[in-house]
Amino acid sequence: MTDTILPTGSAGPVSRSEISEPAKPASLRRVVLAGCVGIFVELYDNGIFAFMATALAIVFFDVSKSSDALMLVFAGYAISFFVRPLGAVVCGILGDKIGRQRMLVFVIMLISVATAGIGILPTYAAIGVAAPALLIALRFAQGFSVGGEAAGAMTFLAEHSPEGKRGLITSYAQIASFLALLTGTLVAFAMSPWLTSEAINGGGFGSWAWRIPFLIAIPMGVIGWYIRRAISDTPNFENLKESGGLSRNPLKEAFASPEHRRAMLLALFIPLMNGSGYYVLFSYMPTFLKGDEIGFSTGTALVVTAASLIAISVAIPFMGALSDKLGRKKVIAGSALAMAVGAIPCYALIATGNFALAVIGACIMAVIFAGHSAVIHILIVELFPTRVRYSAYGVGYNISSAVFGGTAPLLMTWLIPQFGIYVPAVYAVVTALGTFLAVSTVTDRAHLPLRDTL
């Protein structure tokens, strides 16, 4: 006879054969460090491309108008996101078949090499059109790696987390992601005197200083690889492996199940707010603030962005812990409604061109967005069982990132000159309402154990 247990918040019994309680790791701190260090490296490497957009436009594109060059850079930024689902498929299938830890070691090595490669690329002046072609190729490698990172790292942390703390533990990785953006912002700020056309074309230190932010990927990648290779795989995966319960084709299995197909659709639409939050409010914000409409200097624009990144980093763990108590659904829905109401007033503060008001507006939006950012990944993790979790989660989430996230800076660059500086605010309202509608259909599993099988 199969034993049953009744988890907190459960409407009925759950078979012990369908779940596995994660064994307490020898050092949860080391596990969290392994998950977070990779997220930090991945998101720094990915984000520095956006922060360095103006310099990249000068170095790699031979166009007469700087706005056209910037459009081309953000097109490269967007195109790389469409490689993410491929990375999610390949890394997800392998992660569900051979283990999460092995894939996390692989992806951190890949993105570190790709980012450092950008730092040593010859310029357009040296090799012509081969320069932007190689830039896009390396950007593709970055996108492939990030596609395998988010689902893998969040799955890794969630499957190691003790019951009742999954929201808090996985939220630490989101702090790492925003600290990575903050680091990128500070690095770009430090380099800003040498990121102008005059400095880059003037010879001397300025002609190669733009490479430094990309070459930083080398030591960071080595540290991340060293930490990740020493960590064991998750209890859920190891238990399933020992019992012979691993899926031979996890992605095919996910698409064959109506429940999993519905969950993948939710993983696609619930993260809609990422488009206006992560990719507009943070990645695109320095470029937005430097535009003719607001006219901040590079340094001032980066300081405003840095302030909002600090604000969200402080707010995230509180939101993650709150979701462990109230449930994921309530926290994300509350964040979405707050963004729908607050986005336009916050952008009105930013649009004044006053530094203090811009900081206030950006920080308010950051705190609002924390309710989404802290919880979105653990909510998606809990939609799937261990057999298909890495694959199914990765596909749904990365398609969403490609369609609604990676295209956002390019979309803003194109639309703002035509419709004005409130375009990002409208985009924030629309995506927030989309997230609210999608999350309202979710069955909250915050207080249930992670499933290994259906």
N, C-alpha and C positions, 0 to 999 in steps of 0.2 A: 504493500500500500504506500502511495506517495504521500510524504509529509506535506502539510501546508502551513503557511504562516500568514498572518494578517498584518501587513505593514501599516504604519501610521497614515491615516488619510485614505486607506484603501476601501473600496466599496465591497470587496469580496476577497476570498482567499486566493493566494498566488502559489503555484507549485514551486517547491524548492528546486525542481529540475529545470525550471525556466529562468531562474535568476542565480547569480552568484554574488555573495557578499564580499566586497573587496577585502582581501587580507590587509591588515595594517602594515604599511611599508616600514622597512627598517628605519627609514628617515624620510618622512613626508616632506621635510624641508628640502632635501636633495631632489625629490621628485618635482616639487614646485619649481625649484631652480632650473632643472633640466627643461621643463616645459616653457618656462618664461624666457630663458636665455635665447632659445631658438626663435620665439616670437619676436623678441627684441631685435635680434640680428636680421630676421626676415623683414620686419617692418621698417627698420632703419634703412636697409638696403633698398627696399621698395619705395619708401617715402622720399629719400634724398633725391631721387629722380625728379619729383615734382618741385621740391624746394629749389633745385638747381636749374629749373626750366629755362630761365632767362639766359643763363650762361651757356647751357647746352644749345639753345637756339643760335647764339652768336658763333659757337665753335663748330657746329656740325651742319648748319643749313645756310646755303648761299642764296638768300632772298633779300630784296631791297627794303621791305618793311619788316620791322621787328615784330609787329603783331602777326604777320603771316608766318614768320619763323616760329613764334610761340605756338601758333595753331598746329604747326607740323610736329612740334615736340609733344604737345598734348595728344595729338593723334597717335604718336608712338606709345604714349602712356596708355591710351585707351585700347589700342590693338593688342597690347600684351595681356590685357585682361581676358581676351578671348582664347588665350592659351591655358588659362587657369582651369577650365573644365577638363581639358586633356590631362593636365597634371593631377587633378582630383581623381580622374578615372584610373590612371596608371598607378599612382601612389595609393589610392584607396583600395583597389583590388589587391595589390601586393601587401598593403597594411593589414587587410582582413585575412590574408592567407599566410604571410610569414611573420607578421608582427608589426606593432606600431613603432617600437623603438628603432628598428633597422631603417625604416623609412624616414624617421625624423633625423637620423644621422645623415642620410643621403641628401635630403632637401637643404639642410643647412650648409653642406659642402657645395652644392650646386649654386645656390644664390650668392655665396661668398665669392666664388670664382667669377660668376657673371658680373657682379658689381665691381670687383677689382679690375675686370677686363675693360669696363667703361673708363676706368681711371687711367688706363694705358693706351687707349685708342688713339691713332693718329687723327688729326683734325681734317676738316674739309679742305683747308688750304694745302694740306700735305698730300692727300690721296683722292680728293674729289668726292664723287657720289658714293664711293666705297665706304666712306666714313659714316654717313647716316645709315647706310645699309647694315653695317656691322653694329651700329648702335641699336638698331631695331632688333637684330638677331640676338644680341645680349639681353635686350629687354624681354624678348620671348622666353629666354632661359629663366629670367627672374620670375616671369608670370607662371611658368610651369612649376617652379619651386614653391611659390606662394600658394598655388592651387593644392599642393600636397601638404602644406604646413598647417593651415588653420584647422581643418578637420582632424588632422593627426594629433596636433598638440592639445586641442581641447578634449578629444577622445581620451588621450593619454592621461590628462589631469583628472577628468571626470571618473575614469575607471579606477584610479588610485585613491579617489577621495572618500573619506568616511561619510556614512549616511548623515544627512542633515547639514552637511557643509559643502555640498557640491557647488552651489551657487557662489559661495565665498571663495573657494579654492580656484575655480575656473576664472573668477573675476580678476585674480592676480595676473593672469596672462594678458587680460585687457589693459591692466595698468602698464604692463611691460610694453604693449603695443603703442600706447600713447606716450610713454617715456621715450620710446624709440623715436617717435615723431618730434618730441621735445628736443631730444639730442640732435636730430637732423636740423631742427630749427635753429638751435644754438650754434651748431657747426656752420650753417649757412650764414647766420648773423656774424659770426667771427670772420668769415671769409668775404662778407659783403663788399668791403672796399676793393676787392680784386675781381668782382664778378660783373663789372661794367665792360662795355665794349672798348672804352679807352684803355682800361687796365689789361684786358685780354690781348688786345692788338698792339699794346705798347712795348712788348718784350719784357725780359727780366722775369722776376718772380710772378708777376701778374699773368704771364702767358701760360703758366702751368699750375697756378694755385687752385684753379677750379677742379683739378684732379684729386686733391687731398681728401675731400669728403668721401669719394668713392674708394680710395685706397685704404681708408680706415676699416673697410670690410675685411681685410686680411687678418689683422689680429683678433677682431671680434669673431670671425668665423672659426679660427683655431680654438679659441676659448669655448665656443659653443659646441664644436665637435668633441672636444676633450670631455666636457661635462656629460653630453648626451650618450656617448659610447659606453660610459661606465654605469648606466642605469638599466635595471632589469625591466622587462616588459610588464604589462598590467596584469593584476590577478584575474580579471575577467577573461582576457585573451588566453592566459596560461591555463586556466581551468577548462576553457572550451577546447583548447588544443589537446589537453590530456584526456578529455572524455571523447575525443574524435568528433567533436561537433562543429569544426570549422567548415565554412562553406567552400565548395569547389569553385563556384563562380558567384561571388557575392553581389555583383552588380546585376547580373541576370536574375538572380533570386529576388533582388529588391524590385526590379521592374515587373516581375511576375506576380507580385503580391499587391492587391488593391490597397491594402493598408499602407504599405511602403510607398506606393505611387502617390497616395494622398499626402503622406508625410514629406515626400520630396517636393511636392508642390508648395507645401507650407514652408519648407526650407528655402524655397525660391522667393516667396512673396513676403514673409514676415520680416526679412532683413531690408525691405525697401528703404527704411530710414537711413541705412548706411550711406546711400547715395548722397543725401543732403547733409548728413552728419559727418561721417568720417572723411568722405572724399571732397566735399565742398567746404564745410566749416573748418576743416583742419588742413588737408593737403592743398586745396586750391586757395585758401584764405590769403596767404602772403601775396600771391599774384593778383587777387581781387583788390586788396588794399592798395597795391601799387598802381592800379589802373588810373586812367585820366579822371574818372568820375570822383575818386576819393583822394588820390594823389599823395598817399603816405610814401615816405622814403623806404628803401629796402629794410633798413634797420628797424624803423618804427613798425612796419608791417609784421616783421618777424617777432617783435616784442609782444604785440597784440595776440598773435597766434600762440606764443609761448605761455602767456597768461591763461588762455583758455585751456591749453593742454595741462597745466598745473591744476586748474579747477576740476577738470574731468578726472584726473588721476586721483585726486582726493575723494571725489564723490563715488567712484566706482565700487570700492569694497563695501561701502554702506549699502549700495543698491544690491550687490550680490548677496550680502547677508540678509537683506530685507526679503529677497526672493526665496531664501530658504525658509523664512517664516510665513510669508503671505502667499507664496506661489509665484511662478514665473509670469503667468498670464497677467496678473493684476499689475505687476511692476512695469512690464512692457506696455500694456494698454495705457497706463497712467502717463508714461513717458511720451507716448505717441499723441495723446490728447493735449498734453502740455505743449508739445512742439507745434501742433496745429494752431494753438491759440497764441503762442508766444513768438513764433518765428518772425512775423512781419514787424511787431514792435521792436524786437531785438535788432533786426536789420536796419530799422529806422535809426536806432542809436548809432550803429556802425556807420550808416550813410551820412551822418552829420559831419564826418571828417574830423571830429574832435577826438583826440587820443583817449582821454579818460572815458568818454561815453562809448567809444568803440570797444575798449577793454570790458566795460560793464556788459554791453550787449553780447559780446562773444562769450564771456564767462557764464552768463545766464543760460545761453543756448547749450554750452558745454555741460553744465550741471543737468539740464533737462535730458540731454542725449545720453548721459551716464546711465539712466534707467533702462535704456535700450541696449547700449553697448555692453553693460555688465552681465546681462541676462540672456542675450540672444543666442550665444553659442551653447550654453548649458541646456536651454530649452530645446534646441535642435538635437543635441546629443541624446536627450531623453526620449526623443521621438522614435529612435531605432534600437533594435537589439544588437548585441555584440557581433553576431555573425555578419551583419551587413553595415554596421554603423559607420565605419570610416568611409566606405564607398558611397553609400547613399547620402550621407550628410555632405560629403565633399562635392558631389555632383550638384545637388540642389543649391547649396550655398554659393558655390563658385559661378554657376550660371547667373545667379542673382547679382553677384559682384561684377560680372562682365557686362551685363545688360544695363544695370541701374547705377553701378558704382564707377567703373573705369571710364565710362563715357561722360561722367558728370563734369569734370574740368573742361573737356573739349566742348561740351554742350554749353556751359556757362560762358566760355571764351567766345563762342559764336553768337549766343543769344543776347548777352548784356549790351553790346553796341547797338543792337536793333530795338530792344524793348526796355532797356534801363537797368539800374542796379538792384531793383527789387526782384529780378528773376530768381536769384538763389532763395529768397524768402518764399516765393510762390512754390518753388520746387520742394522746399522743406515741408510746406503745408500739404502738398499733394502726396508726397512719399509717406508722411506721418499718418495721413488718413488711410493710405493703402495698408500700412503695417497694422493699424488698429483693426481694420476689417478682417485681415488675415488672422491675427492672433485671437480674435474673438471666437474663432471656430476650433481652437486647440483644446484638447483634453490635457489639463495640467498634470504632470507626473512628478512634480517637485518632491512630494512626500512618499513616493514609491521607489523601491530599489530598481537599479538598472537591470534591464532584461538581457539575458544572453541569447535566448531564442524566443520565438513567438509564444 
